[in-house]
């Protein structure tokens, strides 16, 4: 019976102790950081020669707004005190300020955990209720033998795991040489203090940056706020971390390095990746539906979006386009390209699948696949209630991919740069794939025939720079066409 009582009360007792311990850990982190900052500020002096104003500024940068501070000399004289009205119970932590030149003094931090008392009381009351109910059941012999020792141990461990939560945030500092001089991250062995202190971020083998190292080095050299995202391997799993940093300066304006905080964003990254994959699947399914009705295959979707990416990647070095053709922009074009003919789902089969030439009236109906597709994407966007970047490109491509450079296209007869850039790329990609593919109303043209026809259309049907780029990379178009040929 005593074992039963102990098992029931142990989680509540551990939880209560944990509240004090968590507050003490936070105070220890704050004290460690503050002592490091003070040590740097005194710059080799054998005593704390800082003004009260400067000490208060350092404390405000580090301490929680309700944490009290007492700073004393090695002899016990009080240098500064930042007091707040604290309700019981309180937790205190004392840290000696140790520097190479000796003991500079002592920091004592105090914080109230009064706001956690109701939770602790509720946990204790719940535990006592369980004990009372358990004793009653045992005494009435209703469930004799039910609470075996191993079950009680399992329950206890689960409760302990549920309540033993630890913050994923940590502090770090870089010195003026951009070397890591402080880190409180201890959960990941590869990034422990022993493996990282004294090294620059790009000198730590475990860190794999999301962007290239040159970008981070440029940001650091500008001595401005920055955000750095990287991944690491830990016990076979990939973790993602985000570091936010801000520069720090001495009183005379000299750059002294960076300080900042880090957090684990692995769950966010995995969720975003899953959403992106779901988007790809939905887009491909919608586009395949439209292509199937037109007696085309899903490979047409794959080929055309790869053509679009190929053109965009080569045009990003062109003066006309380099200002906006970023990696993210090209990725959005790649995602949106499959929706160029989504409007075909609104065209009747007798027109869409007609083996012969369309009559003028039928062709006018066929033209509406551009506006039908645009309207469908607009309605989908309105249903979501938020703007999604790649859907803007999808709307432009669906509505304007049949426009021509000289203004003779449809539905609006736009000309030149008035045609959205994404639609100009799609126009050439779609025409090339239509030329080399067999349809119910035409034979498949050879690659050479397609080159000739597209060359004739440069400056009339196609943007001259887009057409010129095609002539440079047409062999890669052919490789894509062969790799993803219709079966």
KAHU-V221551 format. One record per pair of residues at least 12 apart in sequence whose C-alpha atoms are under 8 Angstrom apart, sorted by the first residue. I is the first residue (numbers start at 1). J is the second residue. If there is no record, write none. Layout:
i-><I;I>
j-><J;J>
//
This chain:
i-><1;4;4;4;5;7;7;7;8;8;8;8;8;9;9;9;9;10;11;11;11;12;12;12;12;13;14;15;15;15;15;15;16;18;19;19;20;20;23;23;23;24;24;24;27;27;27;27;27;28;28;28;29;30;30;31;31;31;31;31;31;32;33;34;34;34;35;35;35;35;35;36;37;38;38;38;39;39;39;44;44;44;45;46;46;46;46;47;47;47;48;48;48;52;52;55;56;66;66;67;67;67;67;67;67;68;68;68;68;68;68;68;69;69;69;69;69;69;69;70;70;70;70;71;71;71;71;72;72;72;73;73;73;74;74;74;74;86;86;87;87;87;88;88;88;89;89;89;90;90;90;90;90;91;91;91;91;92;92;92;92;93;93;93;94;94;94;94;95;95;168;168;169;169;169;169;170;170;170;170;170;170;171;171;171;171;171;171;171;172;172;172;172;172;173;173;173;173;174;174;174;175;175;175;176;176;176;176;177;178;178;178;179;179;179;179;179;180;180;180;180;180;180;181;181;182;183;188;189;190;190;191;206;206;207;207;207;208;208;208;209;209;209;209;210;210;210;211;216;223;223;223;224;224;225;225;225;225;226;226;226;227;227;227;227;228;228;228;229;229;229;230;238;239;239;239;240;240;240;240;241;241;241;241;241;242;242;242;242;243;243;243;243;244;244;244;245;245;245;245;246;246;246;247;280;283;283;283;284;284;286;286;287;287;287;287;287;288;289;290;290;290;290;290;291;291;291;293;293;293;293;293;294;294;294;295;295;295;296;297;299;299;299;300;300;301;301;302;302;303;303;303;303;304;304;304;304;304;304;305;305;305;305;305;305;306;306;307;307;307;308;308;308;308;308;308;309;309;309;309;311;311;311;311;311;312;312;312;313;313;314;315;315;332;332;332;333;333;333;333;335;336;336;336;336;336;337;337;337;339;339;339;339;340;340;340;340;340;340;340;341;341;341;341;342;342;342;343;343;343;343;343;343;343;343;343;344;344;344;345;346;346;347;347;347;347;351;352;353;354;354;355;355;356;356;357;367;367;368;370;370;370;370;370;370;371;371;371;373;373;373;374;374;374;374;377;377;377;378;393;396;396;396;397;397;397;397;398;399;400;400;400;401;401;401;401;402;402;403;403;403;403;403;403;404;404;404;404;405;405;405;405;405;405;406;406;406;416;424;424;424;425;427;428;428;428;428;432;432;433;435;436;447;451;451;454;455;455>
j-><135;131;147;152;131;152;153;156;127;128;130;131;156;124;127;128;131;156;156;159;160;120;123;124;127;124;160;120;123;160;163;164;120;164;113;116;91;113;91;111;113;91;92;93;92;93;109;110;111;93;94;95;184;62;63;93;94;95;107;108;109;95;62;58;59;62;95;96;97;98;107;97;58;55;58;97;97;98;99;99;100;101;101;101;102;103;104;73;104;105;73;104;105;79;80;80;82;84;111;83;84;109;110;111;112;81;82;83;84;109;110;111;81;82;83;107;108;109;110;82;107;108;109;105;106;107;108;105;106;107;104;105;106;103;104;105;106;111;112;112;113;114;112;113;114;112;113;114;110;111;112;113;114;110;111;112;113;108;109;110;111;108;109;110;106;107;108;109;107;108;263;264;261;262;263;264;183;184;185;261;262;263;183;184;185;259;260;261;262;184;259;260;261;262;257;258;259;260;257;258;259;256;257;258;255;256;257;258;257;200;257;258;197;198;199;200;201;196;197;198;199;200;201;197;198;197;197;234;234;206;234;206;232;233;230;231;232;230;231;232;228;229;230;231;229;230;231;229;228;246;247;255;246;247;244;245;246;247;244;245;246;242;243;244;245;242;243;244;241;242;243;242;266;264;265;266;264;265;266;269;262;263;264;265;266;262;263;264;265;260;261;262;263;260;261;262;258;259;260;261;258;259;260;259;335;335;338;339;301;338;339;342;301;338;339;341;342;301;345;341;342;343;344;345;341;342;344;344;345;349;352;353;344;352;353;353;439;440;439;486;484;485;486;433;486;337;338;338;484;433;480;481;484;337;338;426;429;430;433;333;334;335;337;338;429;334;480;429;477;480;333;334;337;425;426;429;330;331;333;334;425;466;469;470;473;325;330;425;325;330;469;466;469;389;390;393;390;393;394;422;390;390;391;393;394;397;394;397;426;373;394;397;398;373;394;397;398;399;401;426;369;370;373;398;369;373;398;368;369;370;371;372;373;374;376;398;369;372;373;369;369;372;365;366;368;369;366;366;440;440;441;440;441;440;441;441;410;411;411;398;399;400;401;402;411;398;399;411;395;398;399;395;396;398;399;391;394;395;395;422;420;422;423;420;422;423;426;423;411;419;420;423;423;424;426;427;423;427;415;419;423;424;427;461;416;460;461;462;419;459;460;461;462;463;459;460;461;463;462;463;466;466;462;454;462;466;467;450;454;481;450;450;478;471;474;467;467;471>
//
